[in-house]
Amino acid sequence: MYKVNVMSPCSCFVKNGLWDAQDFNTKEEAKAEAESLLHKMKTTFCSKHEFSMTEQFGSYTIQTRPRR
């Protein structure tokens, strides 16, 4: 099982009703969802935060931090 997790979701994430953790059967599905979610967060959220993604053993974590 492969996972996509969002660490410290910002208020835009919560307002959009997105899930902060999802499970997938394949690494490819998890990667596609993580990339899609990261793109959405970077292009449609309020720009008060920066987002980055890391991969470990086929699971993906999107991290949120305040923009400097």
N, C-alpha and C positions, 0 to 999 in steps of 0.2 A: 504494500500500500504506500502511495506517495502523497505528500501533503503540500498544501499552500497555506501559509500562515502570515498574518499581518500583525506585526508587533507595534504596540502603542498606537492603535488607530486614532486618527484625528477626527475632529467633529464633522468634517465634510464626508468622511468615510461612513460615519454612523448615520448622518442625515440621508445618505444615499441608500441605506438599508442593505449594505453589503455584508457578507459573511467574513469574519476574521480568521476562520479556519475551514478548510475543505479537504476532502480525501478523494484520491483518484486511483484507478486501477493500473494506469501506466505512467511512466515517467514523461512520455510525450504529452499526455493529457494535462498533467500537472504543469509542465513547462508552458504549454500554450495558454492555460488559464492564468498563470502567474504573469506572463508577458502582457496579456490582454488587460489584466487588472492594473498592472504597473503603468501601462500606457494611459488608461482611463484616469488614474490618479494624477499623473503628470500633466495631462491636457485639460481636464475639466474641473479639478479642485481649485480652491481659492488662492493657491500659490503662497500660502503662509508656511508651507512645509516642503521639505525635500524628501524624496523617496529613493530608496536603493533596494536592490534585490541580491540575495546570496543563495547559492545552491549547495546542498550537502546531501550526498547519497540519494539524489533524485528527488529530494523534497526542497521546496523553495520558501524563503522567508523574505517578506517585504518589510523594510524598516522605515519608520517615519521619524523625522526629526525637524525641529523648527529651522526655518531658513535664517541664515545669518546675514 
